[in-house]
Amino acid sequence: MKNVLKVFKYLVVAIICAICLIPFYILLILSLNTPQRIFYQGNMFVPDFYFRNYVDAWNKSHIDIAILNSAVITIVALAIILIFGTMAAYTIARFKYKFNQFVFWLFLSCMMIPGIINTVPLYSLMIKLNAINTLWGMGVVCATIALPSAVFIFTGFIKSLPREIEEAAIIDGCSWFTAFWKITFPLLKPSVAAVIILNGFGIWNNYAQAVFFLQDSKKHNIPQALSVYFQQFAGAHWNLMAATAVIAVIPVIIAFLLFQKSLMRGLTDGALKG
């Protein structure tokens, strides 16, 4: 009976994985079909392996500029999240003052507010800061939206670390600030990986805020560039649109493969101690 149940579990997992992978497989097939081929003609599951689509998509869509813009925005946002998020979480986890606990619950309440609701006041603030159509401004916006969840994950993970390792450093002459950066921060790698994956993907694929704050076509990120490119062809060249989408998703896949081992540990440790 146990073996039957185990096989059934694996079968369910395999079916779920297959359902999730089908859209990506169809996208890959479309990206490798010749321009003259209609998807449902011939064998739908075997592409033509027409790699010229990727060259044409790269040249016509200018996706390279969008990838660079998205990379800059993501790096700026993640740097802010990691620096300020870890310091805020460390203060909350190690110094249990009422004010710190209030700030922590304030962060948690901010997680319940959709980011799109803050667009109007953010837009007014961005105008005053001359941050409209700037990559750093978009990075700051994305970091602000993602900080509450990052602080929640970091706080839970820091609570799981023994306080004695920092107290030993304090006895040896370190300040709390130095002890954090030299001792605690290097131990946060699993939670850092979790935050990078969970928030990095959202920042990389951000469209809701980017459409307001990045109106200049030269500053468009990947979702905006894909939207404009798809509207240009309006379904006339599925092969080029699919190839462009595949190019855009490759950096995300690479990032996930690099950080996936630490993702579950960062989330589970934060959940157990949060």
TAHU-V586431 format. One record per pair of residues at least 4 apart in sequence whose C-alpha atoms are under 6 Angstrom apart, sorted by sequence separation. I is the first residue (numbers start at 1). J is the second residue. D is the distance in Angstrom with one decimal. If there is no record, write none. Layout:
BEGIN
i->I j->J d->D
i->I j->J d->D
END
This chain:
BEGIN
i->40 j->44 d->5.7
i->53 j->57 d->5.9
i->54 j->58 d->6.0
i->56 j->60 d->5.9
i->57 j->61 d->5.6
i->58 j->62 d->6.0
i->70 j->74 d->6.0
i->74 j->78 d->5.9
i->75 j->79 d->6.0
i->78 j->82 d->5.9
i->80 j->84 d->5.9
i->81 j->85 d->5.0
i->82 j->86 d->5.7
i->86 j->90 d->6.0
i->89 j->93 d->6.0
i->90 j->94 d->5.9
i->91 j->95 d->5.6
i->118 j->122 d->5.9
i->119 j->123 d->5.9
i->122 j->126 d->6.0
i->143 j->147 d->5.9
i->151 j->155 d->5.8
i->170 j->174 d->4.6
i->174 j->178 d->5.8
i->178 j->182 d->6.0
i->179 j->183 d->5.4
i->180 j->184 d->4.7
i->181 j->185 d->5.1
i->188 j->192 d->5.9
i->195 j->199 d->5.7
i->196 j->200 d->4.9
i->197 j->201 d->6.0
i->200 j->204 d->6.0
i->202 j->206 d->5.7
i->207 j->211 d->5.8
i->210 j->214 d->5.2
i->220 j->224 d->5.6
i->226 j->230 d->5.9
i->230 j->234 d->5.8
i->238 j->242 d->5.9
i->256 j->260 d->5.5
i->264 j->268 d->6.0
i->265 j->269 d->5.9
i->270 j->274 d->5.4
i->126 j->131 d->5.0
i->169 j->174 d->5.5
i->170 j->175 d->5.9
i->174 j->179 d->5.9
i->180 j->185 d->5.8
i->214 j->219 d->5.9
i->220 j->225 d->5.9
i->126 j->132 d->5.9
i->131 j->137 d->4.9
i->214 j->220 d->6.0
i->92 j->100 d->5.3
i->166 j->179 d->5.8
i->33 j->47 d->5.4
i->32 j->47 d->5.7
i->33 j->48 d->4.8
i->32 j->48 d->5.8
i->34 j->50 d->5.7
i->207 j->223 d->5.9
i->32 j->49 d->4.7
i->33 j->50 d->5.6
i->29 j->47 d->5.1
i->32 j->50 d->4.8
i->205 j->223 d->6.0
i->32 j->51 d->6.0
i->111 j->148 d->6.0
i->107 j->148 d->4.8
i->150 j->195 d->5.9
i->73 j->135 d->5.6
i->77 j->139 d->4.5
i->81 j->143 d->5.7
i->89 j->151 d->5.2
i->93 j->155 d->5.6
i->76 j->139 d->5.3
i->77 j->140 d->5.8
i->89 j->154 d->5.6
i->73 j->139 d->4.6
i->77 j->143 d->4.6
i->81 j->147 d->5.8
i->85 j->151 d->5.1
i->89 j->155 d->4.5
i->93 j->159 d->5.8
i->193 j->259 d->5.6
i->193 j->262 d->5.8
i->194 j->263 d->4.4
i->193 j->263 d->5.7
i->190 j->262 d->4.6
i->194 j->266 d->5.5
i->190 j->265 d->6.0
i->191 j->266 d->3.9
i->190 j->266 d->4.4
i->133 j->213 d->5.8
i->132 j->213 d->5.2
i->133 j->214 d->4.5
i->157 j->269 d->5.6
i->157 j->270 d->4.4
i->160 j->273 d->5.8
i->156 j->270 d->3.9
i->159 j->273 d->6.0
i->153 j->270 d->5.2
i->156 j->273 d->4.8
i->156 j->274 d->3.8
i->74 j->203 d->5.9
i->74 j->204 d->6.0
i->70 j->204 d->5.7
i->70 j->221 d->4.9
i->69 j->221 d->5.5
i->66 j->220 d->5.8
i->66 j->221 d->4.6
i->67 j->222 d->5.9
i->66 j->222 d->4.9
i->57 j->240 d->5.3
i->53 j->240 d->5.6
i->57 j->244 d->5.4
i->54 j->243 d->5.4
i->31 j->239 d->4.7
i->30 j->239 d->5.2
i->31 j->242 d->4.7
i->30 j->242 d->5.9
i->31 j->243 d->4.3
i->27 j->242 d->5.7
END
